[in-house]
């Protein structure tokens, strides 16, 4: 099978790319990095959604305001079992910012 069969075009980041900081040590003092698949918020243009481990059954989601993100870096893309390319990103969010973490779960009875 030709190698071009497996290669997929990677999609670009859906937020404005910020300049990479000159001093990463200074950035670490004031920001926290988060990694995953970065998407536009479905109905609020001032927010983004970050999907951690997008190809996993146990994924979680983060929601951040775009004003709280100072830097975004493109990371190596991953390819899922269906051959689709997933573009990953690392974002640097200001400390003390308010974010929302969504963790999906199955509602079931617990046997004691």
N, CA, C and O atoms as a GROMACS GRO file, in nm:
protein
  448
    1UNK      N    1   0.085  -0.118   0.000
    1UNK     CA    2   0.000   0.000   0.000
    1UNK      C    3   0.089   0.124   0.000
    1UNK      O    4   0.183   0.131   0.079
    2UNK      N    5   0.063   0.222  -0.086
    2UNK     CA    6   0.148   0.341  -0.092
    2UNK      C    7   0.139   0.423   0.035
    2UNK      O    8   0.035   0.428   0.101
    3UNK      N    9   0.251   0.489   0.070
    3UNK     CA   10   0.256   0.569   0.194
    3UNK      C   11   0.161   0.688   0.187
    3UNK      O   12   0.119   0.738   0.292
    4UNK      N   13   0.128   0.736   0.067
    4UNK     CA   14   0.038   0.850   0.056
    4UNK      C   15  -0.103   0.815   0.104
    4UNK      O   16  -0.181   0.905   0.137
    5UNK      N   17  -0.136   0.685   0.109
    5UNK     CA   18  -0.266   0.643   0.160
    5UNK      C   19  -0.282   0.679   0.308
    5UNK      O   20  -0.391   0.715   0.351
    6UNK      N   21  -0.174   0.671   0.384
    6UNK     CA   22  -0.178   0.694   0.528
    6UNK      C   23  -0.161   0.842   0.564
    6UNK      O   24  -0.199   0.882   0.674
    7UNK      N   25  -0.104   0.922   0.476
    7UNK     CA   26  -0.080   1.062   0.507
    7UNK      C   27  -0.207   1.143   0.492
    7UNK      O   28  -0.279   1.128   0.394
    8UNK      N   29  -0.233   1.228   0.588
    8UNK     CA   30  -0.351   1.313   0.587
    8UNK      C   31  -0.305   1.457   0.605
    8UNK      O   32  -0.203   1.482   0.670
    9UNK      N   33  -0.378   1.552   0.549
    9UNK     CA   34  -0.347   1.692   0.568
    9UNK      C   35  -0.388   1.734   0.708
    9UNK      O   36  -0.502   1.712   0.749
   10UNK      N   37  -0.296   1.793   0.783
   10UNK     CA   38  -0.325   1.837   0.919
   10UNK      C   39  -0.399   1.969   0.915
   10UNK      O   40  -0.364   2.059   0.838
   11UNK      N   41  -0.504   1.981   0.998
   11UNK     CA   42  -0.576   2.107   1.003
   11UNK      C   43  -0.497   2.208   1.085
   11UNK      O   44  -0.417   2.171   1.171
   12UNK      N   45  -0.519   2.335   1.058
   12UNK     CA   46  -0.446   2.439   1.130
   12UNK      C   47  -0.517   2.471   1.261
   12UNK      O   48  -0.634   2.438   1.279
   13UNK      N   49  -0.446   2.535   1.352
   13UNK     CA   50  -0.505   2.576   1.478
   13UNK      C   51  -0.619   2.673   1.452
   13UNK      O   52  -0.614   2.752   1.358
   14UNK      N   53  -0.720   2.666   1.536
   14UNK     CA   54  -0.838   2.748   1.514
   14UNK      C   55  -0.836   2.877   1.594
   14UNK      O   56  -0.937   2.947   1.599
   15UNK      N   57  -0.725   2.910   1.657
   15UNK     CA   58  -0.714   3.040   1.724
   15UNK      C   59  -0.593   3.112   1.666
   15UNK      O   60  -0.510   3.053   1.597
   16UNK      N   61  -0.587   3.238   1.694
   16UNK     CA   62  -0.475   3.318   1.647
   16UNK      C   63  -0.347   3.266   1.711
   16UNK      O   64  -0.343   3.242   1.831
   17UNK      N   65  -0.242   3.250   1.632
   17UNK     CA   66  -0.114   3.203   1.683
   17UNK      C   67  -0.042   3.319   1.751
   17UNK      O   68  -0.033   3.429   1.696
   18UNK      N   69   0.007   3.295   1.870
   18UNK     CA   70   0.079   3.397   1.945
   18UNK      C   71   0.228   3.374   1.929
   18UNK      O   72   0.271   3.264   1.896
   19UNK      N   73   0.307   3.478   1.952
   19UNK     CA   74   0.452   3.465   1.944
   19UNK      C   75   0.501   3.375   2.057
   19UNK      O   76   0.452   3.382   2.170
   20UNK      N   77   0.598   3.292   2.024
   20UNK     CA   78   0.658   3.206   2.126
   20UNK      C   79   0.739   3.294   2.220
   20UNK      O   80   0.812   3.382   2.175
   21UNK      N   81   0.728   3.270   2.350
   21UNK     CA   82   0.800   3.355   2.446
   21UNK      C   83   0.950   3.337   2.434
   21UNK      O   84   0.999   3.229   2.402
   22UNK      N   85   1.023   3.443   2.461
   22UNK     CA   86   1.168   3.437   2.455
   22UNK      C   87   1.225   3.363   2.576
   22UNK      O   88   1.324   3.290   2.564
   23UNK      N   89   1.164   3.382   2.692
   23UNK     CA   90   1.214   3.321   2.814
   23UNK      C   91   1.108   3.227   2.872
   23UNK      O   92   1.015   3.272   2.938
   24UNK      N   93   1.125   3.097   2.846
   24UNK     CA   94   1.027   2.998   2.892
   24UNK      C   95   1.022   2.989   3.044
   24UNK      O   96   0.918   2.958   3.101
   25UNK      N   97   1.135   3.016   3.111
   25UNK     CA   98   1.138   3.010   3.258
   25UNK      C   99   1.048   3.118   3.319
   25UNK      O  100   0.981   3.093   3.419
   26UNK      N  101   1.048   3.237   3.260
   26UNK     CA  102   0.960   3.344   3.309
   26UNK      C  103   0.813   3.309   3.285
   26UNK      O  104   0.728   3.337   3.368
   27UNK      N  105   0.786   3.247   3.171
   27UNK     CA  106   0.649   3.207   3.139
   27UNK      C  107   0.599   3.103   3.240
   27UNK      O  108   0.483   3.108   3.280
   28UNK      N  109   0.684   3.011   3.280
   28UNK     CA  110   0.646   2.908   3.378
   28UNK      C  111   0.608   2.967   3.513
   28UNK      O  112   0.530   2.907   3.587
   29UNK      N  113   0.662   3.082   3.547
   29UNK     CA  114   0.631   3.147   3.674
   29UNK      C  115   0.489   3.206   3.675
   29UNK      O  116   0.428   3.218   3.781
   30UNK      N  117   0.438   3.243   3.558
   30UNK     CA  118   0.312   3.315   3.552
   30UNK      C  119   0.201   3.240   3.478
   30UNK      O  120   0.087   3.285   3.477
   31UNK      N  121   0.233   3.126   3.415
   31UNK     CA  122   0.137   3.053   3.334
   31UNK      C  123   0.145   2.903   3.360
   31UNK      O  124   0.245   2.853   3.412
   32UNK      N  125   0.039   2.832   3.321
   32UNK     CA  126   0.033   2.686   3.330
   32UNK      C  127   0.007   2.632   3.189
   32UNK      O  128  -0.082   2.683   3.121
   33UNK      N  129   0.083   2.530   3.144
   33UNK     CA  130   0.058   2.475   3.010
   33UNK      C  131  -0.051   2.366   3.013
   33UNK      O  132  -0.060   2.288   3.108
   34UNK      N  133  -0.132   2.363   2.909
   34UNK     CA  134  -0.232   2.259   2.887
   34UNK      C  135  -0.216   2.211   2.744
   34UNK      O  136  -0.193   2.292   2.654
   35UNK      N  137  -0.230   2.080   2.721
   35UNK     CA  138  -0.212   2.024   2.586
   35UNK      C  139  -0.334   1.945   2.544
   35UNK      O  140  -0.401   1.882   2.626
   36UNK      N  141  -0.362   1.949   2.414
   36UNK     CA  142  -0.472   1.871   2.360
   36UNK      C  143  -0.515   1.926   2.225
   36UNK      O  144  -0.443   2.003   2.162
   37UNK      N  145  -0.634   1.884   2.182
   37UNK     CA  146  -0.692   1.931   2.057
   37UNK      C  147  -0.767   2.060   2.085
   37UNK      O  148  -0.860   2.063   2.166
   38UNK      N  149  -0.728   2.166   2.019
   38UNK     CA  150  -0.784   2.300   2.043
   38UNK      C  151  -0.894   2.328   1.942
   38UNK      O  152  -0.874   2.315   1.821
   39UNK      N  153  -1.010   2.366   1.993
   39UNK     CA  154  -1.126   2.396   1.908
   39UNK      C  155  -1.190   2.527   1.950
   39UNK      O  156  -1.175   2.572   2.064
   40UNK      N  157  -1.261   2.589   1.856
   40UNK     CA  158  -1.340   2.707   1.889
   40UNK      C  159  -1.455   2.664   1.979
   40UNK      O  160  -1.506   2.553   1.966
   41UNK      N  161  -1.494   2.751   2.069
   41UNK     CA  162  -1.610   2.724   2.152
   41UNK      C  163  -1.733   2.722   2.062
   41UNK      O  164  -1.741   2.802   1.969
   42UNK      N  165  -1.831   2.632   2.086
   42UNK     CA  166  -1.943   2.620   1.994
   42UNK      C  167  -2.032   2.744   1.981
   42UNK      O  168  -2.094   2.764   1.876
   43UNK      N  169  -2.038   2.827   2.086
   43UNK     CA  170  -2.126   2.944   2.075
   43UNK      C  171  -2.070   3.072   2.134
   43UNK      O  172  -2.136   3.176   2.127
   44UNK      N  173  -1.950   3.069   2.191
   44UNK     CA  174  -1.889   3.189   2.249
   44UNK      C  175  -1.754   3.212   2.183
   44UNK      O  176  -1.659   3.137   2.206
   45UNK      N  177  -1.744   3.316   2.101
   45UNK     CA  178  -1.620   3.342   2.026
   45UNK      C  179  -1.506   3.389   2.115
   45UNK      O  180  -1.392   3.396   2.069
   46UNK      N  181  -1.533   3.421   2.242
   46UNK     CA  182  -1.428   3.466   2.333
   46UNK      C  183  -1.371   3.352   2.417
   46UNK      O  184  -1.296   3.375   2.512
   47UNK      N  185  -1.408   3.227   2.382
   47UNK     CA  186  -1.361   3.110   2.456
   47UNK      C  187  -1.313   3.003   2.359
   47UNK      O  188  -1.351   3.002   2.242
   48UNK      N  189  -1.230   2.912   2.411
   48UNK     CA  190  -1.186   2.795   2.335
   48UNK      C  191  -1.209   2.671   2.420
   48UNK      O  192  -1.222   2.679   2.542
   49UNK      N  193  -1.214   2.558   2.353
   49UNK     CA  194  -1.228   2.428   2.420
   49UNK      C  195  -1.103   2.348   2.388
   49UNK      O  196  -1.062   2.340   2.272
   50UNK      N  197  -1.043   2.289   2.491
   50UNK     CA  198  -0.926   2.204   2.473
   50UNK      C  199  -0.966   2.062   2.512
   50UNK      O  200  -1.009   2.038   2.624
   51UNK      N  201  -0.952   1.969   2.418
   51UNK     CA  202  -0.989   1.830   2.440
   51UNK      C  203  -0.862   1.751   2.470
   51UNK      O  204  -0.776   1.736   2.383
   52UNK      N  205  -0.850   1.701   2.592
   52UNK     CA  206  -0.732   1.623   2.628
   52UNK      C  207  -0.750   1.480   2.577
   52UNK      O  208  -0.860   1.425   2.587
   53UNK      N  209  -0.648   1.422   2.524
   53UNK     CA  210  -0.651   1.286   2.470
   53UNK      C  211  -0.774   1.264   2.383
   53UNK      O  212  -0.861   1.184   2.419
   54UNK      N  213  -0.784   1.333   2.270
   54UNK     CA  214  -0.906   1.331   2.188
   54UNK      C  215  -0.942   1.194   2.131
   54UNK      O  216  -1.056   1.174   2.090
   55UNK      N  217  -0.850   1.101   2.127
   55UNK     CA  218  -0.879   0.970   2.070
   55UNK      C  219  -0.900   0.864   2.178
   55UNK      O  220  -0.899   0.744   2.148
   56UNK      N  221  -0.918   0.907   2.302
   56UNK     CA  222  -0.933   0.815   2.414
   56UNK      C  223  -1.077   0.815   2.464
   56UNK      O  224  -1.148   0.915   2.451
   57UNK      N  225  -1.119   0.704   2.520
   57UNK     CA  226  -1.254   0.695   2.576
   57UNK      C  227  -1.265   0.776   2.705
   57UNK      O  228  -1.374   0.821   2.741
   58UNK      N  229  -1.154   0.796   2.775
   58UNK     CA  230  -1.155   0.867   2.902
   58UNK      C  231  -1.110   1.011   2.889
   58UNK      O  232  -1.036   1.061   2.975
   59UNK      N  233  -1.153   1.079   2.786
   59UNK     CA  234  -1.109   1.217   2.762
   59UNK      C  235  -1.182   1.314   2.854
   59UNK      O  236  -1.288   1.283   2.908
   60UNK      N  237  -1.124   1.432   2.869
   60UNK     CA  238  -1.189   1.540   2.941
   60UNK      C  239  -1.174   1.667   2.857
   60UNK      O  240  -1.097   1.671   2.761
   61UNK      N  241  -1.249   1.770   2.894
   61UNK     CA  242  -1.251   1.894   2.818
   61UNK      C  243  -1.223   2.010   2.910
   61UNK      O  244  -1.266   2.011   3.025
   62UNK      N  245  -1.150   2.108   2.861
   62UNK     CA  246  -1.126   2.232   2.933
   62UNK      C  247  -1.184   2.347   2.851
   62UNK      O  248  -1.180   2.345   2.728
   63UNK      N  249  -1.235   2.445   2.921
   63UNK     CA  250  -1.284   2.566   2.855
   63UNK      C  251  -1.210   2.684   2.914
   63UNK      O  252  -1.204   2.700   3.036
   64UNK      N  253  -1.152   2.768   2.827
   64UNK     CA  254  -1.076   2.886   2.870
   64UNK      C  255  -1.119   3.008   2.791
   64UNK      O  256  -1.164   2.997   2.677
   65UNK      N  257  -1.107   3.124   2.853
   65UNK     CA  258  -1.126   3.250   2.780
   65UNK      C  259  -1.000   3.274   2.697
   65UNK      O  260  -0.889   3.249   2.743
   66UNK      N  261  -1.018   3.323   2.575
   66UNK     CA  262  -0.901   3.346   2.489
   66UNK      C  263  -0.811   3.456   2.546
   66UNK      O  264  -0.690   3.455   2.521
   67UNK      N  265  -0.867   3.550   2.621
   67UNK     CA  266  -0.785   3.657   2.682
   67UNK      C  267  -0.689   3.603   2.788
   67UNK      O  268  -0.589   3.668   2.820
   68UNK      N  269  -0.717   3.485   2.843
   68UNK     CA  270  -0.632   3.426   2.945
   68UNK      C  271  -0.519   3.342   2.886
   68UNK      O  272  -0.434   3.293   2.960
   69UNK      N  273  -0.518   3.325   2.754
   69UNK     CA  274  -0.415   3.246   2.686
   69UNK      C  275  -0.311   3.342   2.630
   69UNK      O  276  -0.342   3.428   2.548
   70UNK      N  277  -0.186   3.328   2.676
   70UNK     CA  278  -0.080   3.417   2.632
   70UNK      C  279   0.004   3.360   2.519
   70UNK      O  280   0.066   3.435   2.444
   71UNK      N  281   0.006   3.228   2.506
   71UNK     CA  282   0.092   3.165   2.406
   71UNK      C  283   0.029   3.034   2.363
   71UNK      O  284  -0.027   2.961   2.445
   72UNK      N  285   0.038   3.003   2.234
   72UNK     CA  286  -0.008   2.875   2.180
   72UNK      C  287   0.102   2.817   2.093
   72UNK      O  288   0.160   2.886   2.010
   73UNK      N  289   0.130   2.689   2.114
   73UNK     CA  290   0.234   2.621   2.037
   73UNK      C  291   0.174   2.501   1.967
   73UNK      O  292   0.095   2.426   2.026
   74UNK      N  293   0.210   2.482   1.842
   74UNK     CA  294   0.166   2.362   1.771
   74UNK      C  295   0.255   2.247   1.814
   74UNK      O  296   0.377   2.261   1.821
   75UNK      N  297   0.192   2.134   1.843
   75UNK     CA  298   0.265   2.014   1.884
   75UNK      C  299   0.254   1.910   1.773
   75UNK      O  300   0.175   1.927   1.680
   76UNK      N  301   0.330   1.802   1.781
   76UNK     CA  302   0.318   1.698   1.678
   76UNK      C  303   0.174   1.644   1.672
   76UNK      O  304   0.111   1.622   1.775
   77UNK      N  305   0.125   1.623   1.552
   77UNK     CA  306  -0.009   1.570   1.532
   77UNK      C  307  -0.010   1.420   1.561
   77UNK      O  308   0.093   1.353   1.552
   78UNK      N  309  -0.126   1.370   1.595
   78UNK     CA  310  -0.143   1.226   1.614
   78UNK      C  311  -0.241   1.176   1.509
   78UNK      O  312  -0.321   1.253   1.456
   79UNK      N  313  -0.234   1.047   1.479
   79UNK     CA  314  -0.324   0.985   1.382
   79UNK      C  315  -0.404   0.879   1.455
   79UNK      O  316  -0.348   0.792   1.521
   80UNK      N  317  -0.538   0.885   1.442
   80UNK     CA  318  -0.621   0.787   1.511
   80UNK      C  319  -0.629   0.658   1.431
   80UNK      O  320  -0.570   0.647   1.324
   81UNK      N  321  -0.702   0.562   1.482
   81UNK     CA  322  -0.710   0.429   1.421
   81UNK      C  323  -0.775   0.433   1.283
   81UNK      O  324  -0.751   0.344   1.201
   82UNK      N  325  -0.857   0.537   1.257
   82UNK     CA  326  -0.922   0.552   1.127
   82UNK      C  327  -0.836   0.627   1.026
   82UNK      O  328  -0.879   0.649   0.913
   83UNK      N  329  -0.715   0.666   1.065
   83UNK     CA  330  -0.625   0.736   0.976
   83UNK      C  331  -0.647   0.886   0.970
   83UNK      O  332  -0.588   0.954   0.886
   84UNK      N  333  -0.730   0.940   1.060
   84UNK     CA  334  -0.755   1.083   1.063
   84UNK      C  335  -0.648   1.152   1.146
   84UNK      O  336  -0.609   1.104   1.253
   85UNK      N  337  -0.599   1.265   1.097
   85UNK     CA  338  -0.496   1.340   1.167
   85UNK      C  339  -0.559   1.434   1.268
   85UNK      O  340  -0.656   1.504   1.238
   86UNK      N  341  -0.505   1.434   1.388
   86UNK     CA  342  -0.553   1.522   1.495
   86UNK      C  343  -0.440   1.617   1.531
   86UNK      O  344  -0.334   1.575   1.579
   87UNK      N  345  -0.462   1.746   1.508
   87UNK     CA  346  -0.361   1.847   1.535
   87UNK      C  347  -0.363   1.883   1.683
   87UNK      O  348  -0.467   1.924   1.736
   88UNK      N  349  -0.251   1.867   1.749
   88UNK     CA  350  -0.242   1.894   1.893
   88UNK      C  351  -0.177   2.031   1.915
   88UNK      O  352  -0.102   2.081   1.831
   89UNK      N  353  -0.207   2.089   2.030
   89UNK     CA  354  -0.152   2.220   2.064
   89UNK      C  355  -0.123   2.225   2.214
   89UNK      O  356  -0.182   2.152   2.293
   90UNK      N  357  -0.032   2.313   2.250
   90UNK     CA  358  -0.005   2.344   2.391
   90UNK      C  359  -0.038   2.491   2.409
   90UNK      O  360   0.014   2.577   2.337
   91UNK      N  361  -0.124   2.520   2.504
   91UNK     CA  362  -0.157   2.660   2.533
   91UNK      C  363  -0.106   2.694   2.672
   91UNK      O  364  -0.103   2.609   2.761
   92UNK      N  365  -0.067   2.818   2.691
   92UNK     CA  366  -0.017   2.868   2.818
   92UNK      C  367  -0.122   2.963   2.875
   92UNK      O  368  -0.147   3.070   2.819
   93UNK      N  369  -0.182   2.922   2.986
   93UNK     CA  370  -0.292   2.997   3.047
   93UNK      C  371  -0.239   3.067   3.172
   93UNK      O  372  -0.166   3.008   3.252
   94UNK      N  373  -0.278   3.194   3.187
   94UNK     CA  374  -0.234   3.274   3.303
   94UNK      C  375  -0.279   3.209   3.432
   94UNK      O  376  -0.393   3.163   3.444
   95UNK      N  377  -0.190   3.205   3.530
   95UNK     CA  378  -0.226   3.156   3.663
   95UNK      C  379  -0.336   3.243   3.722
   95UNK      O  380  -0.343   3.363   3.692
   96UNK      N  381  -0.420   3.185   3.802
   96UNK     CA  382  -0.534   3.250   3.870
   96UNK      C  383  -0.651   3.276   3.775
   96UNK      O  384  -0.751   3.334   3.816
   97UNK      N  385  -0.640   3.234   3.648
   97UNK     CA  386  -0.753   3.246   3.556
   97UNK      C  387  -0.858   3.141   3.592
   97UNK      O  388  -0.828   3.040   3.654
   98UNK      N  389  -0.980   3.168   3.553
   98UNK     CA  390  -1.088   3.073   3.577
   98UNK      C  391  -1.109   2.990   3.450
   98UNK      O  392  -1.133   3.044   3.342
   99UNK      N  393  -1.100   2.859   3.466
   99UNK     CA  394  -1.128   2.767   3.356
   99UNK      C  395  -1.234   2.669   3.403
   99UNK      O  396  -1.262   2.659   3.522
  100UNK      N  397  -1.291   2.597   3.309
  100UNK     CA  398  -1.391   2.496   3.342
  100UNK      C  399  -1.341   2.362   3.290
  100UNK      O  400  -1.297   2.351   3.176
  101UNK      N  401  -1.349   2.259   3.377
  101UNK     CA  402  -1.309   2.124   3.338
  101UNK      C  403  -1.434   2.037   3.332
  101UNK      O  404  -1.509   2.030   3.429
  102UNK      N  405  -1.455   1.971   3.219
  102UNK     CA  406  -1.567   1.880   3.200
  102UNK      C  407  -1.512   1.739   3.198
  102UNK      O  408  -1.419   1.709   3.122
  103UNK      N  409  -1.569   1.651   3.280
  103UNK     CA  410  -1.528   1.511   3.281
  103UNK      C  411  -1.653   1.426   3.260
  103UNK      O  412  -1.735   1.415   3.350
  104UNK      N  413  -1.669   1.366   3.142
  104UNK     CA  414  -1.786   1.283   3.119
  104UNK      C  415  -1.779   1.152   3.199
  104UNK      O  416  -1.671   1.099   3.222
  105UNK      N  417  -1.894   1.102   3.239
  105UNK     CA  418  -1.900   0.975   3.311
  105UNK      C  419  -2.033   0.908   3.282
  105UNK      O  420  -2.128   0.972   3.236
  106UNK      N  421  -2.039   0.778   3.310
  106UNK     CA  422  -2.161   0.700   3.291
  106UNK      C  423  -2.234   0.692   3.423
  106UNK      O  424  -2.174   0.658   3.526
  107UNK      N  425  -2.361   0.724   3.423
  107UNK     CA  426  -2.442   0.717   3.543
  107UNK      C  427  -2.489   0.574   3.561
  107UNK      O  428  -2.558   0.519   3.476
  108UNK      N  429  -2.450   0.514   3.675
  108UNK     CA  430  -2.487   0.375   3.703
  108UNK      C  431  -2.513   0.358   3.852
  108UNK      O  432  -2.471   0.440   3.935
  109UNK      N  433  -2.584   0.250   3.884
  109UNK     CA  434  -2.603   0.213   4.024
  109UNK      C  435  -2.471   0.157   4.077
  109UNK      O  436  -2.397   0.090   4.005
  110UNK      N  437  -2.444   0.186   4.204
  110UNK     CA  438  -2.324   0.133   4.269
  110UNK      C  439  -2.369   0.022   4.363
  110UNK      O  440  -2.458   0.042   4.446
  111UNK      N  441  -2.307  -0.095   4.350
  111UNK     CA  442  -2.342  -0.207   4.437
  111UNK      C  443  -2.252  -0.206   4.558
  111UNK      O  444  -2.130  -0.199   4.547
  112UNK      N  445  -2.314  -0.213   4.673
  112UNK     CA  446  -2.237  -0.210   4.799
  112UNK      C  447  -2.230  -0.346   4.860
  112UNK      O  448  -2.170  -0.364   4.966
   0.00000   0.00000   0.00000
